[in-house]
């Protein structure tokens, strides 16, 4: 069984076929072969897992206070 596929990814096609069921979000999509959003999400999640900036501005002056009972 042969199936013909038509790839449509042009801007004029998006504006010509803009119906209520064919809405598109206006996002920044580069004209590359590797423009998958899932790859960007994985990179962003890995980047956030490495950084811990909860109190980064206090790191230089943070001191350890030892309290003793005697």
C-alpha positions in Angstrom: 0.0 0.0 0.0 1.5 3.3 -1.1 0.6 6.5 0.7 1.5 10.0 -0.5 2.4 12.5 2.2 2.5 16.3 1.7 4.8 18.2 4.1 3.4 21.7 4.8 5.5 23.9 7.0 5.5 27.3 5.3 4.2 30.5 6.9 1.8 31.3 4.0 0.3 27.8 4.5 -0.3 28.6 8.2 -2.1 31.9 7.4 -4.1 30.4 4.5 -5.4 27.5 6.6 -6.0 29.3 9.9 -9.4 27.9 11.0 -10.7 27.3 14.5 -9.4 23.7 14.4 -6.0 24.6 12.9 -4.7 27.2 15.3 -1.0 27.9 15.7 0.8 29.5 18.6 3.2 32.3 17.7 6.5 30.9 19.0 10.1 31.2 17.9 10.8 28.3 15.6 14.2 28.2 13.9 14.5 26.9 10.4 16.6 23.9 11.2 16.2 20.2 11.0 16.9 19.8 14.7 14.2 22.2 16.0 12.4 19.8 18.3 10.9 21.4 21.4 11.3 18.1 23.4 15.0 18.4 23.1 14.9 21.9 24.5 12.7 20.8 27.4 15.1 18.0 28.4 18.1 20.4 28.3 16.2 23.0 30.4 15.3 20.3 33.0 18.9 19.1 33.2 20.1 22.7 33.6 17.7 23.4 36.4 18.6 20.2 38.2 22.3 21.2 38.4 21.8 24.8 39.6 20.7 25.5 43.2 20.5 29.3 43.5 18.1 29.5 46.5 20.3 31.8 48.4 23.3 32.4 46.1 23.7 36.1 47.1 24.4 35.0 50.7 27.0 32.4 49.9 30.0 34.8 50.4 29.1 36.1 53.8 27.5 32.9 55.2 29.0 32.0 58.6 28.7 29.1 60.8 27.5 29.8 64.4 28.2 27.2 67.0 26.0 27.5 70.1 27.2 25.7 73.2 25.5 25.1 76.5 28.6 25.6 78.7 
